[in-house]
Amino acid sequence: VENPSQFIQGYRVLYRQTSGLPSPGPWQIQDMRIASERDVTLAGLNKGIVYEIKVRPYFNEFQGADSESMTARTMEEGK
């Protein structure tokens, strides 16, 4: 996020599994409670699976617009 607003308290990272299922899975949420944080680790992801990921800013109970979503594949099991 470039030039974040002073009114952003944190970010909500939403992610869901999009491969290996008949339809996309439910959105999972992980909050970044400090707006200045630049990265987050999503734990408990399945190996070799495509996930859709997007970010939503928040301030108290108010939530902003979602970012454009992106997809990423987790690494396969090591050999």
ChimeraX attribute file (.defattr): number of C-alpha atoms within 10 A of each C-alpha:
attribute: neighborCount
match mode: 1-to-1
recipient: residues
	/A:1	8
	/A:2	4
	/A:3	5
	/A:4	11
	/A:5	10
	/A:6	8
	/A:7	11
	/A:8	18
	/A:9	17
	/A:10	19
	/A:11	21
	/A:12	19
	/A:13	20
	/A:14	19
	/A:15	22
	/A:16	18
	/A:17	22
	/A:18	18
	/A:19	15
	/A:20	11
	/A:21	9
	/A:22	7
	/A:23	9
	/A:24	14
	/A:25	15
	/A:26	11
	/A:27	13
	/A:28	13
	/A:29	15
	/A:30	15
	/A:31	15
	/A:32	19
	/A:33	13
	/A:34	11
	/A:35	18
	/A:36	13
	/A:37	11
	/A:38	8
	/A:39	7
	/A:40	10
	/A:41	6
	/A:42	12
	/A:43	7
	/A:44	6
	/A:45	15
	/A:46	14
	/A:47	12
	/A:48	14
	/A:49	16
	/A:50	19
	/A:51	20
	/A:52	18
	/A:53	19
	/A:54	17
	/A:55	21
	/A:56	16
	/A:57	22
	/A:58	20
	/A:59	14
	/A:60	9
	/A:61	5
	/A:62	9
	/A:63	14
	/A:64	13
	/A:65	9
	/A:66	13
	/A:67	12
	/A:68	9
	/A:69	12
	/A:70	11
	/A:71	13
	/A:72	13
	/A:73	16
	/A:74	12
	/A:75	12
	/A:76	10
	/A:77	8
	/A:78	5
	/A:79	3
